[in-house]
Amino acid sequence: MKNGINETNGDNKLNTIFHTATIVETTSDAIFSSTLDRRILSWNPGAEKLLGYSAQEILGKSSDLLVPEDRIKEAKLLINSVMKDKKLINFETLRLRKDGTEIPVSVSNSPIKDANGKIIGFSSTYRDISVKKRHELELLKSQRLLEGLFLSIEDGLVIIDTDYRVIKYNAPIAKWYSFKKDV
């Protein structure tokens, strides 16, 4: 049994390959493979949709086309770790679309090995995390707004947790009770 699928004969192995190919072709994630010198060898429809390049446009080109200029060094470090047989999973960064816009992605890279176990390339998966990043930014703005409101209230205000521990207090409370340090 391998990957949850019983591979007792050639038919099952072909089915496994077909199923894997179907997953790669139908996912919304960008999945592609590259040589050790970063030349793109395969490109799925998810990559076309996410990054804007058709397979015909990108195959044979450097994956550096997908990396913002200020992130080239980072991308090379990520690939170097894969070449040392280390998987990279869910590294958040930015990548470039064909139109030049940056998109926040979660990158996962894995080495591709030949039959002898020698690393001959790597696979990359880019997942669009722009919605997640937008929500994180909205949450941060809300937190800053609440913090500003909390600090601007002229009445004494204390936040206590369910175990009756003081979590936070504002300036009037500190003044009234002469708090010098965190409670």
Salt bridges, closest charged atoms under 4 A:
ASP29 OD2 - ARG127 NH2 2.54
GLU57 OE2 - LYS98 NZ 2.36
ASP64 OD1 - ARG38 NE 3.02
GLU74 OE1 - ARG71 NH1 3.55
GLU74 OE2 - ARG95 NH1 3.79
ASP85 OD2 - LYS113 NZ 3.00
GLU92 OE2 - LYS132 NZ 2.24
GLU92 OE1 - LYS133 NZ 2.72
GLU136 OE2 - LYS132 NZ 3.64
GLU136 OE1 - LYS133 NZ 3.21
GLU147 OE1 - LYS168 NZ 2.94
ASP161 OD2 - ARG165 NE 2.88
ASP163 OD2 - ARG165 NH2 3.41
